[in-house]
Amino acid sequence: MKKSIRDKSIGAQMAIALQLMKRKNHQAIAKSGHKITMEQLVVLEILKTNGDMNMTELSKTVWKQNANITRIVDKLEKRQLVVRKAVEGDRRAYLVSITDEGKLLFKNVIPIVIKVYKGFTSGISKEEEVITLRVLNKIISHLS
């Protein structure tokens, strides 16, 4: 295949790498018999790490638009992996909370994801990994 401008674009290469990583993770998770997407898993991780959050906080923390977070939370709630709790004094506000079942699923799936992540980086040195993380953090900081 011929080289294109995309081959020299950090953004394009990051997008390709992201798609390939998501595909590998989804395949590994499905192979293990679990039914959860990476987007859903990230929401569980954020809630497990930070505790209850409202939808706006969750949206900002996971870098997803409110409509997408609502869809993800709806699916997780249907599976009883999260619950929405009414905020006292505000009938319109809800906090999203991870359930014990959500915590258990996260605990069972995260080792699979970590193993896949380690496979991604097995071909690079520790120094390259540190540099890559530093550069990616700079890009994320600049974009946010």
C-alpha positions in Angstrom: 0.0 0.0 0.0 1.3 3.5 -0.9 2.2 5.9 1.9 -0.1 8.8 2.5 -0.1 12.0 4.5 -1.8 10.1 7.3 1.4 8.1 7.8 3.1 11.2 9.0 0.2 12.6 11.1 0.4 12.0 14.9 -3.4 12.5 15.1 -4.1 10.0 12.4 -1.7 7.4 13.8 -3.3 7.9 17.3 -6.7 7.3 15.9 -5.6 4.2 14.1 -3.9 2.9 17.3 -7.0 3.6 19.3 -9.3 1.7 16.9 -6.9 -1.3 16.9 -6.6 -1.2 20.7 -10.4 -1.1 21.2 -10.9 -3.9 18.7 -8.3 -6.1 20.5 -9.9 -5.3 23.9 -13.4 -6.0 22.7 -12.3 -9.4 21.2 -10.5 -10.4 24.4 -13.5 -9.4 26.6 -15.9 -11.2 24.3 -13.7 -14.3 24.2 -13.7 -14.4 28.0 -17.6 -14.6 27.9 -18.2 -11.1 29.4 -20.6 -8.7 27.7 -19.3 -5.2 28.2 -17.9 -2.5 25.9 -14.7 -0.5 26.7 -16.9 2.6 27.0 -19.1 0.9 29.6 -16.0 -0.4 31.4 -14.5 3.1 31.6 -17.7 4.4 33.3 -17.6 1.6 35.8 -13.9 2.3 36.5 -14.5 6.0 37.0 -17.4 5.4 39.4 -15.5 2.7 41.3 -12.5 5.0 41.6 -14.3 8.3 42.3 -17.6 7.3 43.9 -21.0 8.6 42.9 -21.1 11.3 40.2 -23.8 13.2 38.4 -24.1 12.8 34.6 -22.3 16.1 33.9 -19.3 15.2 36.0 -19.2 11.7 34.5 -19.4 13.1 31.0 -16.4 15.4 31.6 -14.4 12.7 33.3 -14.9 10.1 30.5 -14.5 12.7 27.7 -17.9 11.8 26.2 -20.9 14.0 25.3 -23.9 14.0 27.7 -26.1 12.1 25.2 -23.5 9.3 24.9 -23.0 9.1 28.6 -26.8 8.9 29.1 -26.9 6.0 26.6 -24.0 4.2 28.3 -25.5 4.7 31.7 -28.9 3.5 30.5 -27.4 0.2 29.3 -25.4 -0.3 32.5 -28.5 0.5 34.6 -30.6 -2.0 32.6 -28.0 -4.7 33.5 -28.0 -3.5 37.1 -24.3 -2.6 37.0 -25.1 1.0 38.1 -28.0 2.8 39.7 -29.3 6.4 39.5 -29.9 7.9 42.9 -32.1 11.0 43.4 -30.3 14.0 44.8 -32.1 15.2 47.9 -33.6 18.7 47.4 -33.3 18.5 43.6 -36.0 16.4 41.8 -34.2 16.7 38.5 -30.7 15.7 39.6 -29.4 12.2 39.9 -26.1 10.6 41.0 -24.9 7.5 39.2 -23.5 4.8 41.5 -21.8 1.5 40.7 -23.5 -1.5 42.2 -21.8 -4.5 43.8 -22.5 -6.4 40.6 -20.8 -3.7 38.6 -17.8 -3.8 40.9 -17.6 -7.6 40.5 -17.8 -7.4 36.7 -15.1 -4.7 36.7 -12.9 -6.8 39.0 -13.3 -9.8 36.6 -12.7 -7.9 33.3 -9.9 -5.5 34.2 -7.2 -8.2 34.3 -8.2 -9.1 30.7 -7.8 -5.5 29.6 -4.5 -5.0 31.5 -3.1 -8.2 29.8 -4.2 -6.8 26.4 -2.6 -3.4 27.2 0.7 -5.1 28.2 0.6 -6.9 24.8 0.3 -3.5 23.0 3.4 -2.2 24.7 5.5 -5.4 24.6 7.4 -4.2 21.5 8.6 -0.9 23.0 11.1 -0.1 25.7 10.2 1.3 29.1 11.9 4.6 28.0 9.8 4.7 24.9 6.7 4.1 27.0 7.5 6.9 29.3 8.2 9.3 26.4 5.0 8.3 24.7 2.9 8.9 27.8 4.6 12.3 28.3 3.8 13.3 24.8 0.2 12.0 24.9 -0.4 13.9 28.2 0.9 17.1 26.6 -1.5 16.6 23.7 -4.4 15.9 26.0 -3.5 18.9 28.1 -3.3 21.2 25.1 -6.6 19.9 23.7 -8.5 20.2 26.9 
